[in-house]
Amino acid sequence: MQKSRVKTTHAYGEVSPNVWDDFAWVRQNRQMLLEQYGECIILVYEKQVVGIGQTIDEAIQDAEQHLSPDVEHITPITEFLRKRRLFHNLNSITKQE
């Protein structure tokens, strides 16, 4: 079996150089990403979506399929794209009699 070039786990304390910029990019572009990809899991590397899927394994497989053969490995962040859902105060509902 071929080893994955998509590295989604890291040693304790290890942070890849792209991580903070990629998280900031996702936060700034969340609405656009939701409109484009819907609710799913995305892998982002250097401010680009490199893989999508309904599971992390599907997103990794998608990224592997689209990586150029000359790429040795990438260290994407994993983001769970979900629409925000409002929570209602359940106490106010149960106290109404």
C-alpha positions in Angstrom: 0.0 0.0 0.0 1.3 3.4 -0.9 1.9 5.9 1.9 -0.3 9.0 1.8 1.3 12.3 0.8 -1.4 14.1 2.7 -0.2 14.5 6.3 -3.2 15.3 8.7 -1.6 14.3 12.0 1.5 15.8 13.6 3.8 15.1 16.6 2.9 16.8 19.8 4.0 20.4 19.6 4.7 20.3 15.9 3.0 23.0 13.8 3.4 23.3 10.1 4.2 26.8 8.7 0.9 27.0 6.8 -1.4 26.2 9.7 -2.2 29.6 11.1 -2.6 31.4 7.8 -4.9 28.5 6.5 -7.1 28.7 9.6 -7.4 32.5 9.2 -8.2 32.1 5.5 -11.0 29.6 6.2 -12.4 31.9 8.9 -12.4 34.9 6.5 -13.9 32.8 3.6 -16.3 30.5 5.5 -19.5 31.8 3.8 -18.0 31.5 0.3 -16.7 28.0 1.1 -20.1 26.9 2.4 -21.8 28.3 -0.7 -19.3 26.5 -3.0 -18.9 23.2 -1.2 -21.9 22.9 1.1 -21.7 21.1 4.4 -18.6 18.8 4.2 -15.1 18.3 5.3 -12.4 20.2 3.5 -8.6 20.1 3.5 -6.9 23.4 3.1 -3.3 23.9 2.2 -1.7 27.3 1.6 -5.1 29.0 1.3 -6.5 26.5 -1.3 -9.0 23.7 -0.9 -7.1 20.6 -1.8 -9.7 17.9 -0.8 -13.4 17.6 0.0 -15.5 14.7 1.3 -18.2 13.7 3.7 -15.5 12.0 5.8 -11.9 12.8 6.5 -10.8 9.7 4.6 -12.8 10.8 1.6 -11.2 14.3 1.7 -7.8 12.8 2.0 -8.5 10.5 -1.0 -9.8 13.4 -3.0 -6.6 15.4 -2.2 -4.4 12.5 -3.2 -6.2 12.2 -6.5 -5.6 15.9 -7.3 -2.1 16.3 -6.1 0.6 16.7 -8.8 2.9 13.7 -9.0 5.9 15.8 -8.2 4.5 16.8 -4.7 6.2 14.9 -2.0 3.8 15.7 0.8 1.5 18.4 2.1 0.3 19.4 5.6 -3.3 20.6 5.2 -5.7 21.7 7.9 -9.0 19.8 8.3 -12.1 22.0 8.5 -15.6 20.8 9.1 -17.9 23.1 7.1 -21.3 23.4 8.8 -23.9 26.0 8.8 -24.4 27.7 12.1 -27.5 26.6 14.0 -29.2 28.7 16.6 -29.8 27.1 20.0 -33.0 27.8 21.8 -33.3 28.2 25.5 -34.9 24.9 26.5 -35.7 26.2 30.0 -38.1 28.8 28.6 -39.9 26.1 26.5 -40.2 23.6 29.4 -41.4 26.3 32.0 -44.3 27.4 29.8 -47.4 25.8 31.3 
